[in-house]
Amino acid sequence: MAKHDFYDVLGVARTASADEIKSAYRRLARQYHPDVSKEDPKVAEERFKEISEAYEVLANPDSRHRYDQGGAAAVESQFGPGGFNWQNFTHAGDLEDLLGSNPFFQQVFGGLGGFGARRGPGRGADIELTLRLPLTAALTGTKPQIEVPRDDPCTACRGTGAKDGTAIEVCSECNGSGQVRRVQSRGYTQLITVAECPKCHGMGRRIREPCPVCGGSGRQRGTERIEISVPPGAEDGMVLRVPGHGVHSGGPGGSGDLYVHLVFDPLPHIRRDGEDAYTETTLPLGTALLGGEVTIATIDGHAVLKIPAGTQPETQFRLRGSGFPRYRSGSRGDLIVTARVELPRHLSVSDREALREILLPGGRPVGARRESLFRRRGT
């Protein structure tokens, strides 16, 4: 597809001076940068890339001369086979004061593919923490205070790493662009390479005097104590998002988010399965046979459980509404109680005789009755 005339793209005459070209580009960049434009982001992105390509060619006297002589075809070789991309753009420094100041200029300007940042104003990183709570905290909810590590821009130097935020100078190697461009002529062709500036490591500026507070890092480490809300019915493994309490980017993107992973310590007598709770109770043999009442431990106290006569081992009783709250609901699950029957380990002679009379017909052992039967049959 044929390219538009670069002078028309920037809206300048072919006789425009370097300052007029730069001024035109800055005006259009303010209008079409996708992070500030009110137009459709896709349209603004394409328009912004077009005016940046035009500026890359016309801002350089050598490429501008070749363009004036042979048009777009004469400068295509400097961008490689795929045409212009953001790795070819060497004038980011001309927009520093317009879209943001270093060291966060790349975050604000980035996202179009050439400056290694995400789309839009750079948001700070997220933080993840694990919070251990007793299982009883899932009953009514809780609002614990937690300490969150912070790694925010230094307030003394405004995140620049330079004393008072002003002891900075433009890199003399790359003139503030953060990139160096080398041109090698090979016969009728030119080999152009664009790489990170080795002197400023792509920052486009050099710190004359480091900030005494952060030591030149531009960051301050510390902790923040905040209160979080754990809702009733929260389950083990649930993740709570606390917006804006992650790492601050230092730019207009603001802070990331805090993600809190909940881990509930188990109770010794309660097992949880969703909103239901499970426990066990051991019944004396007499209670299982004749019925009665037993007191059992619940999640939030104790309850009296009525045992009907003849209760069999492993019988389950359901106490409705005594389980855990249903998440975002006022109702509760159930408590399921499994009954174990305790058999006596030691019996006195009188107890054995009494049980024989009750449990064995004729009060005689089964083995004795069989032996007597065999003798009568003559075997």
Backbone torsions as a table, in degrees:
resi	resn	phi	psi	omega
1	MET	NA	132.7	-177.7
2	ALA	-66.2	138.2	180.0
3	LYS	-83.2	151.9	173.2
4	HIS	-71.6	154.8	176.7
5	ASP	-62.5	128.1	-174.9
6	PHE	-62.1	-33.1	177.5
7	TYR	-66.7	-39.8	177.8
8	ASP	-67.6	-36.4	180.0
9	VAL	-59.1	-42.6	180.0
10	LEU	-86.7	-10.2	178.5
11	GLY	72.3	36.7	-179.6
12	VAL	-125.8	161.3	177.2
13	ALA	-77.7	160.8	-179.7
14	ARG	-68.2	-16.2	179.0
15	THR	-97.1	10.2	-176.4
16	ALA	-61.1	144.6	177.5
17	SER	-77.9	169.5	179.3
18	ALA	-60.9	-39.8	179.7
19	ASP	-66.8	-37.9	178.8
20	GLU	-66.6	-38.1	178.0
21	ILE	-65.8	-43.9	179.4
22	LYS	-63.9	-43.1	179.9
23	SER	-62.3	-40.7	179.7
24	ALA	-65.1	-42.0	-180.0
25	TYR	-64.4	-43.7	-179.8
26	ARG	-62.5	-39.1	179.4
27	ARG	-64.6	-44.7	-179.6
28	LEU	-70.6	-34.3	178.7
29	ALA	-64.2	-38.9	177.6
30	ARG	-63.4	-32.1	-176.8
31	GLN	-83.0	-37.2	-170.5
32	TYR	-111.3	-2.8	178.0
33	HIS	-58.8	129.3	-174.0
34	PRO	-57.6	-24.0	-177.7
35	ASP	-81.8	-12.3	-179.9
36	VAL	-125.5	-13.9	-177.4
37	SER	-71.6	145.6	176.7
38	LYS	-92.1	-1.1	179.3
39	GLU	-82.3	175.3	175.5
40	ASP	-55.8	128.0	-175.4
41	PRO	-54.1	-38.3	-179.6
42	LYS	-65.9	-44.0	179.1
43	VAL	-65.1	-44.4	-179.5
44	ALA	-62.9	-37.7	-179.5
45	GLU	-64.6	-44.6	179.4
46	GLU	-65.6	-40.7	179.0
47	ARG	-65.7	-41.0	-179.4
48	PHE	-65.4	-38.7	178.1
49	LYS	-66.4	-37.2	-179.6
50	GLU	-65.6	-45.0	-179.0
51	ILE	-71.3	-28.8	178.3
52	SER	-70.8	-37.7	176.3
53	GLU	-64.1	-43.2	179.0
54	ALA	-61.9	-41.3	-179.3
55	TYR	-69.1	-38.1	178.6
56	GLU	-58.6	-38.4	-179.3
57	VAL	-77.0	-47.3	-172.3
58	LEU	-80.7	-19.2	179.7
59	ALA	-77.7	-17.8	179.2
60	ASN	-99.5	119.5	-176.1
61	PRO	-55.7	-38.7	-177.3
62	ASP	-68.2	-49.2	-178.6
63	SER	-70.1	-30.9	177.3
64	ARG	-65.2	-40.0	179.1
65	HIS	-63.6	-43.6	179.5
66	ARG	-66.1	-35.7	178.3
67	TYR	-66.9	-41.3	178.8
68	ASP	-63.0	-31.3	-177.9
69	GLN	-81.8	-42.0	-172.4
70	GLY	-127.9	6.5	179.2
71	GLY	74.5	-163.2	-174.6
72	ALA	-61.7	-33.3	-178.9
73	ALA	-62.2	-28.0	-177.1
74	ALA	-74.8	-16.3	-178.0
75	VAL	-116.6	1.8	-178.5
76	GLU	-62.1	-32.9	-175.2
77	SER	-63.9	-25.0	-177.7
78	GLN	-75.8	-12.4	-179.8
79	PHE	-103.6	-7.1	179.3
80	GLY	88.0	178.2	-174.4
81	PRO	-62.1	-33.8	-177.6
82	GLY	-82.8	0.5	-177.1
83	GLY	82.0	-170.2	-176.2
84	PHE	-62.8	133.3	170.0
85	ASN	-140.5	175.6	-171.6
86	TRP	-71.2	-16.5	172.8
87	GLN	-69.6	-20.1	179.1
88	ASN	-84.6	-11.9	-174.3
89	PHE	-82.8	120.6	-174.1
90	THR	-115.2	13.5	-175.2
91	HIS	-120.8	29.8	178.9
92	ALA	-60.0	-31.3	179.8
93	GLY	-61.2	-22.8	-179.8
94	ASP	-72.2	-9.2	-179.4
95	LEU	-113.9	5.9	-176.3
96	GLU	-53.6	-51.9	-176.0
97	ASP	-75.0	-8.4	-177.5
98	LEU	-93.4	-44.1	-175.0
99	LEU	-112.4	3.2	178.9
100	GLY	142.3	152.9	-179.1
101	SER	-103.2	152.0	176.6
102	ASN	-58.1	149.8	9.9
103	PRO	-93.4	10.3	-174.2
104	PHE	-103.9	10.2	-178.7
105	PHE	-61.0	-38.4	-178.7
106	GLN	-65.5	-32.7	178.9
107	GLN	-67.9	-41.7	-178.3
108	VAL	-71.5	-39.6	-173.6
109	PHE	-84.3	-18.3	-170.2
110	GLY	-75.3	-172.9	176.9
111	GLY	97.8	-10.9	179.8
112	LEU	-95.9	1.3	172.8
113	GLY	113.8	-14.0	-172.8
114	GLY	-112.4	-5.8	-174.7
115	PHE	-123.4	15.5	171.0
116	GLY	66.1	20.7	-178.9
117	ALA	-117.5	172.4	179.3
118	ARG	-82.1	168.1	-179.5
119	ARG	-68.8	134.7	176.9
120	GLY	82.5	-180.0	178.5
121	PRO	-58.7	132.1	-174.6
122	GLY	-64.1	120.6	175.5
123	ARG	-88.9	146.5	-179.4
124	GLY	-66.3	166.9	-178.6
125	ALA	-72.3	155.0	175.9
126	ASP	-83.9	158.4	176.2
127	ILE	-121.7	138.2	176.8
128	GLU	-119.5	134.1	178.8
129	LEU	-132.6	155.8	173.4
130	THR	-111.6	130.5	-178.8
131	LEU	-119.1	121.6	177.8
132	ARG	-94.7	134.0	-178.8
133	LEU	-136.7	153.2	172.3
134	PRO	-67.7	150.6	-177.2
135	LEU	-61.5	-27.5	179.5
136	THR	-65.3	-19.5	178.9
137	ALA	-66.2	-20.0	178.9
138	ALA	-77.1	-8.7	-178.9
139	LEU	-74.8	-57.8	-175.8
140	THR	-110.0	-1.5	-174.1
141	GLY	81.0	168.3	-179.3
142	THR	-156.7	162.2	178.6
143	LYS	-129.5	77.3	-177.7
144	PRO	-76.5	154.4	172.5
145	GLN	-93.6	130.2	179.1
146	ILE	-128.4	155.2	177.5
147	GLU	-101.4	128.0	-177.8
148	VAL	-112.5	127.9	176.7
149	PRO	-66.7	141.5	179.9
150	ARG	-119.7	144.7	174.9
151	ASP	-144.5	76.9	-171.8
152	ASP	-107.1	165.6	177.8
153	PRO	-58.7	139.6	178.1
154	CYS	-64.0	127.5	-178.7
155	THR	-73.4	-26.3	-177.8
156	ALA	-69.9	-37.1	-177.1
157	CYS	-113.1	6.5	-179.9
158	ARG	59.2	32.0	175.8
159	GLY	80.7	2.8	-177.6
160	THR	-82.2	-22.9	-175.9
161	GLY	85.4	-4.8	-178.7
162	ALA	-104.2	147.2	-179.1
163	LYS	-55.1	129.0	-179.4
164	ASP	59.1	9.3	179.2
165	GLY	73.4	8.9	-176.1
166	THR	-123.6	-13.7	-176.5
167	ALA	-79.2	59.8	-177.1
168	ILE	-128.4	144.0	174.6
169	GLU	-133.8	152.4	179.8
170	VAL	-67.8	137.5	179.9
171	CYS	-62.2	127.9	-178.3
172	SER	-75.0	-19.3	-177.9
173	GLU	-76.7	-43.6	-175.2
174	CYS	-113.2	2.4	-179.0
175	ASN	57.2	34.0	174.5
176	GLY	89.0	-2.2	-177.6
177	SER	-81.1	-22.9	-177.3
178	GLY	83.5	-1.8	-179.0
179	GLN	-133.1	149.9	174.2
180	VAL	-117.2	142.2	-176.2
181	ARG	-122.0	127.0	-179.2
182	ARG	-120.6	137.4	-178.1
183	VAL	-119.3	127.7	176.5
184	GLN	-121.6	129.6	179.2
185	SER	-93.2	131.2	177.1
186	ARG	-131.5	92.1	-177.1
187	GLY	66.6	-121.6	-179.7
188	TYR	-90.7	2.1	-178.0
189	THR	-115.3	161.9	177.2
190	GLN	-124.6	134.7	175.2
191	LEU	-104.0	115.8	-177.0
192	ILE	-113.6	125.5	177.4
193	THR	-120.1	138.3	177.6
194	VAL	-120.9	124.7	-177.2
195	ALA	-139.7	166.3	177.0
196	GLU	-62.7	138.8	-179.5
197	CYS	-64.4	124.6	-177.5
198	PRO	-72.5	-17.6	-176.9
199	LYS	-84.7	-42.1	-178.3
200	CYS	-108.8	0.9	178.9
201	HIS	56.3	40.7	174.6
202	GLY	83.9	-0.5	-177.5
203	MET	-81.7	-24.4	179.5
204	GLY	80.1	2.7	-179.5
205	ARG	-150.6	163.4	-179.0
206	ARG	-129.9	136.7	179.7
207	ILE	-85.1	120.3	178.6
208	ARG	-76.0	-40.1	-178.0
209	GLU	-140.6	117.8	-177.2
210	PRO	-64.8	151.9	176.5
211	CYS	-66.4	127.3	-178.4
212	PRO	-70.2	-18.5	-177.8
213	VAL	-80.1	-48.2	-177.2
214	CYS	-103.9	-1.0	178.9
215	GLY	71.3	17.7	178.1
216	GLY	95.2	-2.9	-179.1
217	SER	-76.6	-23.8	-177.6
218	GLY	79.2	3.6	-177.2
219	ARG	-125.9	151.7	174.8
220	GLN	-122.9	126.4	-179.8
221	ARG	-101.9	140.0	179.2
222	GLY	-172.3	-159.9	178.6
223	THR	-133.0	156.8	177.7
224	GLU	-130.7	130.3	178.8
225	ARG	-97.6	120.0	-177.9
226	ILE	-131.8	160.7	177.0
227	GLU	-104.7	131.9	176.5
228	ILE	-117.7	158.3	-177.2
229	SER	-110.0	116.2	175.6
230	VAL	-99.2	115.0	-173.6
231	PRO	-75.6	155.5	172.6
232	PRO	-58.8	140.9	-179.6
233	GLY	87.1	0.1	177.9
234	ALA	-59.2	141.0	-175.8
235	GLU	-112.1	160.5	177.8
236	ASP	-59.5	130.4	-178.7
237	GLY	93.1	-8.5	178.6
238	MET	-65.4	144.6	179.8
239	VAL	-114.8	124.0	177.5
240	LEU	-99.7	133.2	178.2
241	ARG	-101.0	126.6	177.3
242	VAL	-115.2	99.9	-173.9
243	PRO	-63.1	142.8	171.4
244	GLY	77.4	7.8	179.8
245	HIS	-113.2	24.4	171.3
246	GLY	-91.4	-155.3	-179.8
247	VAL	-78.9	135.7	177.3
248	HIS	-81.4	135.3	-177.0
249	SER	-75.7	-23.9	-173.5
250	GLY	88.7	-11.6	179.1
251	GLY	-111.5	-170.4	-177.8
252	PRO	-67.8	-13.7	179.0
253	GLY	-69.3	-20.2	176.4
254	GLY	76.7	-156.2	-173.7
255	SER	-91.5	156.1	170.8
256	GLY	-78.9	-165.0	-177.5
257	ASP	-113.7	160.7	175.4
258	LEU	-104.6	131.0	177.6
259	TYR	-117.4	120.8	-176.3
260	VAL	-108.9	117.9	178.0
261	HIS	-90.2	123.5	-176.6
262	LEU	-91.0	133.1	174.5
263	VAL	-128.8	122.0	-179.0
264	PHE	-102.3	126.9	176.7
265	ASP	-72.9	134.3	-176.8
266	PRO	-71.7	156.2	172.3
267	LEU	-90.4	147.8	-176.1
268	PRO	-65.6	-26.4	-174.8
269	HIS	-114.4	4.0	-175.5
270	ILE	-127.9	134.1	170.5
271	ARG	-115.7	135.0	-176.9
272	ARG	-104.3	140.5	173.2
273	ASP	-140.8	92.6	-175.0
274	GLY	68.5	-126.0	179.4
275	GLU	-90.8	-7.6	179.5
276	ASP	-93.4	150.7	177.6
277	ALA	-121.1	149.4	-177.5
278	TYR	-128.2	139.1	176.9
279	THR	-148.5	176.7	179.9
280	GLU	-132.2	155.3	172.3
281	THR	-140.8	146.5	179.8
282	THR	-105.0	124.7	-177.8
283	LEU	-98.8	133.4	169.1
284	PRO	-60.9	152.5	-177.5
285	LEU	-58.3	-40.0	-179.2
286	GLY	-64.0	-38.2	178.9
287	THR	-67.4	-39.8	178.3
288	ALA	-64.7	-36.6	-177.9
289	LEU	-78.7	-45.8	-172.0
290	LEU	-100.9	-12.7	-177.4
291	GLY	88.6	167.8	179.9
292	GLY	158.9	-155.1	-179.9
293	GLU	-132.5	145.4	174.2
294	VAL	-133.7	149.0	176.5
295	THR	-97.3	128.7	-179.5
296	ILE	-119.6	151.2	175.5
297	ALA	-82.0	131.3	177.2
298	THR	-109.8	-173.6	-179.3
299	ILE	-64.6	-41.2	-172.7
300	ASP	-120.0	29.2	177.2
301	GLY	151.5	-132.0	-179.0
302	HIS	-137.3	159.6	177.7
303	ALA	-146.0	151.8	177.0
304	VAL	-96.4	125.6	-177.7
305	LEU	-110.1	124.3	178.0
306	LYS	-83.3	128.6	-177.2
307	ILE	-109.4	117.8	177.9
308	PRO	-73.8	153.8	177.9
309	ALA	-62.1	143.0	179.2
310	GLY	78.7	22.0	178.9
311	THR	-65.2	128.5	-178.3
312	GLN	-88.1	152.7	174.9
313	PRO	-56.6	145.1	178.7
314	GLU	73.0	11.0	174.4
315	THR	-67.1	139.2	179.8
316	GLN	-109.8	135.4	176.4
317	PHE	-113.4	141.9	-177.8
318	ARG	-114.1	119.9	175.1
319	LEU	-100.9	101.9	-174.1
320	ARG	-69.6	138.3	177.6
321	GLY	77.9	9.2	-179.9
322	SER	-107.3	13.5	177.9
323	GLY	-93.0	-149.5	-178.9
324	PHE	-91.3	154.1	177.6
325	PRO	-64.0	146.1	171.6
326	ARG	-79.6	133.4	-175.5
327	TYR	-58.4	129.0	-179.1
328	ARG	59.1	34.9	177.7
329	SER	-146.8	150.9	-178.7
330	GLY	-83.0	-10.1	-176.8
331	SER	-86.6	166.3	179.3
332	ARG	-126.3	156.4	175.5
333	GLY	-77.1	-164.3	-175.1
334	ASP	-112.6	160.3	172.3
335	LEU	-106.5	119.5	-179.4
336	ILE	-102.9	122.0	-176.6
337	VAL	-110.1	122.3	176.0
338	THR	-95.8	126.8	-177.5
339	ALA	-92.4	125.7	171.0
340	ARG	-103.9	144.2	-179.9
341	VAL	-106.7	126.2	-178.6
342	GLU	-92.6	119.6	176.9
343	LEU	-91.6	140.4	178.8
344	PRO	-66.8	137.1	-179.2
345	ARG	-87.0	-29.7	-176.5
346	HIS	-131.2	129.2	179.3
347	LEU	-124.3	139.3	174.7
348	SER	-75.9	168.5	-179.6
349	VAL	-60.7	-42.6	-179.1
350	SER	-65.9	-36.1	178.0
351	ASP	-65.5	-40.9	179.0
352	ARG	-61.9	-44.7	-179.6
353	GLU	-63.6	-40.1	179.3
354	ALA	-63.8	-40.6	179.8
355	LEU	-68.5	-36.1	176.9
356	ARG	-61.0	-42.7	-179.5
357	GLU	-62.8	-35.1	-177.0
358	ILE	-82.9	-42.9	-169.5
359	LEU	-97.6	-25.0	-176.3
360	LEU	-112.0	128.7	178.7
361	PRO	-58.0	128.7	-179.5
362	GLY	78.7	-2.8	178.4
363	GLY	69.6	15.4	-179.1
364	ARG	-108.7	147.7	178.6
365	PRO	-60.5	149.3	-179.9
366	VAL	-59.2	-41.9	-179.0
367	GLY	-62.0	-39.0	-179.8
368	ALA	-66.6	-40.5	179.7
369	ARG	-64.3	-38.2	178.7
370	ARG	-65.7	-41.2	-179.0
371	GLU	-63.6	-41.8	179.0
372	SER	-63.5	-39.4	-179.6
373	LEU	-64.2	-41.3	179.5
374	PHE	-63.5	-38.9	179.7
375	ARG	-64.1	-39.3	179.8
376	ARG	-64.5	-29.7	179.9
377	ARG	-84.6	-0.9	177.9
378	GLY	74.8	25.7	179.8
379	THR	-104.6	NA	NA
